[in-house]
Amino acid sequence: MDPQVTWDELLEAYANEDWPRAEELATALIAWLDSGGFPPQTITGRTLGDAWNRAIALAGCRLAMSEAGWMGIGCEQKS
């Protein structure tokens, strides 16, 4: 797992509204982070530390999964 590649691809999938791909990438990145893996750099040109990058990556993953659910892909539908 390369969390940076996964994060970059997640951002691309989100921007393109490719919800199945976004959900796949978000799920993989959350699993990586939950198993103790290091986070990606979430903001280009800034070094903000692992705690910041982990928090932003998890929030981004959860948002992508929520959007995927909203579109009826995999996740539970929003009410």
C-alpha positions as CSV (number, residue, x, y, z in Angstrom):
1,M,0.0,0.0,0.0
2,D,1.2,3.4,-0.9
3,P,-1.0,5.8,1.1
4,Q,0.1,8.8,-1.0
5,V,-0.9,7.2,-4.3
6,T,-4.1,6.0,-2.7
7,W,-4.9,9.5,-1.3
8,D,-4.1,11.2,-4.6
9,E,-6.3,8.7,-6.5
10,L,-9.1,9.2,-3.9
11,L,-9.0,12.9,-4.5
12,E,-9.2,12.3,-8.3
13,A,-12.1,9.8,-8.0
14,Y,-14.0,12.3,-5.7
15,A,-13.5,15.2,-8.1
16,N,-14.7,13.0,-11.0
17,E,-17.7,11.7,-8.9
18,D,-16.4,8.2,-9.5
19,W,-18.2,6.9,-6.3
20,P,-17.4,3.2,-6.7
21,R,-13.7,4.0,-7.0
22,A,-13.8,6.6,-4.3
23,E,-15.4,4.1,-1.9
24,E,-12.8,1.4,-2.8
25,L,-9.9,3.8,-2.2
26,A,-11.4,5.2,1.0
27,T,-12.0,1.8,2.4
28,A,-8.4,0.7,1.6
29,L,-6.9,3.9,3.1
30,I,-8.9,3.6,6.3
31,A,-7.9,0.0,6.8
32,W,-4.2,1.0,6.2
33,L,-4.4,3.8,8.8
34,D,-6.4,1.7,11.3
35,S,-3.6,-1.0,11.1
36,G,-1.0,1.6,12.1
37,G,0.1,2.6,8.7
38,F,1.6,6.1,8.1
39,P,-0.7,8.7,6.6
40,P,-0.3,10.5,3.3
41,Q,0.7,14.1,3.0
42,T,-2.8,15.7,2.6
43,I,-1.8,19.2,1.7
44,T,0.8,19.8,-1.0
45,G,3.7,22.1,0.0
46,R,3.1,21.9,3.8
47,T,4.5,19.5,6.4
48,L,1.9,19.4,9.1
49,G,2.8,16.2,10.8
50,D,1.3,12.7,11.1
51,A,-1.5,13.6,13.5
52,W,-2.8,16.3,11.1
53,N,-2.4,14.2,8.0
54,R,-4.1,11.2,9.7
55,A,-7.1,13.3,10.8
56,I,-7.6,14.9,7.4
57,A,-7.1,11.6,5.5
58,L,-9.7,9.9,7.8
59,A,-12.2,12.8,7.4
60,G,-11.7,12.8,3.6
61,C,-12.2,9.0,3.4
62,R,-15.4,9.2,5.5
63,L,-16.8,12.0,3.3
64,A,-16.0,10.0,0.2
65,M,-17.7,7.0,1.6
66,S,-20.7,9.1,2.7
67,E,-21.0,10.5,-0.9
68,A,-20.7,7.0,-2.3
69,G,-23.6,6.0,0.0
70,W,-25.6,9.0,-1.1
71,M,-25.2,7.8,-4.7
72,G,-26.4,4.3,-3.6
73,I,-23.0,2.6,-3.9
74,G,-22.2,0.2,-1.1
75,C,-22.6,2.3,2.0
76,E,-25.9,2.7,3.8
77,Q,-28.2,5.4,2.3
78,K,-28.3,8.8,3.9
79,S,-31.7,9.6,5.4
